[in-house]
Amino acid sequence: MLRSVNALRGFTIGATDGDVGRVEAFYFDDTSFTIRHLVVDTGGWLGGRKVLISPRALGDIDWDDRRIDAALTKAQVEKSPDIDTDRPVSRQQEIEYYRYYGYPSYWSGPYLWGSYSFPVVSPGRSATLEHERRWEWGPQESGDPHLRSSAAVIGYHIAATDGDIGHVEDFLVDDETWCIRYMVVDTSNWWFGRKVLVSSEWITRVDWSESLLRVDMTREKVKNSPEYDSSGHVQREYERRLHDYYGRPGYWSERRDEANPKAR
């Protein structure tokens, strides 16, 4: 199911022996647009220190109690590598983090999470999705890309081929793979507060220095796309209408590799 990143902020992260803190933001990699870490504010427990928690450690999300339990101890979190969460996280910092927790690296295999499509592989479930894009991590991606903070990217403008269409208001993330499937775009400066979805796969370029995401479609095309209703869950029927409108295969489609140059 697709979930709002904004809605997940403030959720409590619980370790096996007590609460760690509350979710403040998310780090995603700028190649596959998959959330790699949750930024957790530990509050008074660690003197306000912020720590990273990988989806690899997380269990099910309790939406009623706004809580996510993690397969970690508080001592593990306390001794985890210090990372400045106000700056992009480098590959070297990730390597140190992954070594500390003993996690396999996601950039060492062809799927979203390395050898798997999911951060945690449950008994009885296939470790990979047949339709999931397979990655060829180039020298830059396998060398030293940066993780980006959701808190920083929310507010970025989205530029069509003929001008801006709005700004990023939220991300919709798959709660099993932790892949960001869509950006919620607020077009209020152009079209009276209408909200639309733009798939992360449709982004052709990111100008980080200009806080700008570029897509290869016109403003008119975006303007007339199926409107997004944030009051309920995104249904597959709506997703199909959206992708059919743009003439692009969905992330659940076996044809998606044909339309994406980064896919095998």
Sequence and secondary structure as in RCSB ss.txt:
>XXXX:A:sequence
MLRSVNALRGFTIGATDGDVGRVEAFYFDDTSFTIRHLVVDTGGWLGGRKVLISPRALGDIDWDDRRIDAALTKA
QVEKSPDIDTDRPVSRQQEIEYYRYYGYPSYWSGPYLWGSYSFPVVSPGRSATLEHERRWEWGPQESGDPHLRSS
AAVIGYHIAATDGDIGHVEDFLVDDETWCIRYMVVDTSNWWFGRKVLVSSEWITRVDWSESLLRVDMTREKVKNS
PEYDSSGHVQREYERRLHDYYGRPGYWSERRDEANPKAR
>XXXX:A:secstr
 EEEHHHHTT EEEETTEEEEEEEEEEEETTT BEEEEEEE TTTTTT EEEE GGGEEEEETTTTEEEES  HH
HHHTS    TTS B HHHHHHHHHHHT   GGGSSBTBBTBSSSS  TTS SS TTS  B   HHHHH   EEEH
HHHTT EEEETTEEEEEEEEEEEETTT BEEEEEEE HHHHTT EEEEEGGGEEEEEGGGTEEEESS HHHHHTS
    TTS   HHHHHHHHHHHT   TTSTTGGGG TTB 
